[in-house]
Amino acid sequence: MIEFTHVVKDPLGIYEQPASRLAKEASRYNAAVTMIKGSKVANVKGSLDVMSLIVKTGDTVTVTVSGDDEQEAAHRLRHCMNEYI
């Protein structure tokens, strides 16, 4: 399992467009991908699940990636988050 944190920089937080981008990227891999904010956990492969976390600018989220292709998935998701969120 790989775990990393990310501080959200987008002025709008995680809304529909970045949530969809993350879900699309996460769905390319077999690994299970979750995002955690406080006590809430979301499956990153579902954009509505991610949006249900109500992540705002400055919030810190933790992403966990677990499975066969976790190395590549974690690398690409971290890159996506740094670029778009």
N, C-alpha and C positions, 0 to 999 in steps of 0.2 A: 504494500500500500504506500502511495506517495501522498503527502499532504503539503499544501502551501497556503499562505495567506495573501490577500490582496486588499489594498485600500482603494476604494472606488473614487476615481477622479472625475468621471463624467458629471457635469453640472446637473444633469437630470437623474442621476443614479442609474439603476438598472431598470430600464423600461422595456417596451416591446421589442424595439430593434436590437439592442445588445443581447437581450434574453434569447431572441430567435437565433442570432449569430452563434451564441454559446451552445444552444441546443443542437443546431445543425452540426457544429464542429464535434461536439461530444458524441453525437449519433454515428459518427464515422468509425467509432472504435467499439470493441467488445467490452472494454473495461466499464465498470460501474463508476459513475461520476456523481458526487453529491456536493452541494454547497451548503454551508452552515453559517447562519447569522444568529448569534445569541443561542437560544434554545430551539430554534427552528431549523429544520433540515429539508432540502429540496433536491429532487432528482434533476440534474442539469440537462438531461435529455428531453425534458419537457419545459418549454418556455413559460407556460402558465405557472408551473410549479416554481420556477425561479422567480417570476414576478410576484408570487405570493409572499416572498420573503420581505418585500417592501424595503429594498436596499437603496439608501440615499447617499449623496455625495459625502465622502469622509468616512463612511462605514467600512469596517473591516470584515471581510468574509473569509472563511476557510474552505478550501476545495480539497476533497479527497478523491483519489483515483485508484481503483483496485481492479486488477485483472490481467489477462495475458499481455495486452499491449499498453499497459499502464505508463511505461516510460515515454513512449511517443505521444500518447494522449495527454499526459501531464505537460509535456513540453509545448505542444501545440495550444492547449488551453491557456497556459500561462502567457504565451505569446499573444493570443487573442485578447486576453484580459488587459494586458499591458497596452495594446494598440487601441482598443475600443472602449474600455470601461475605466 
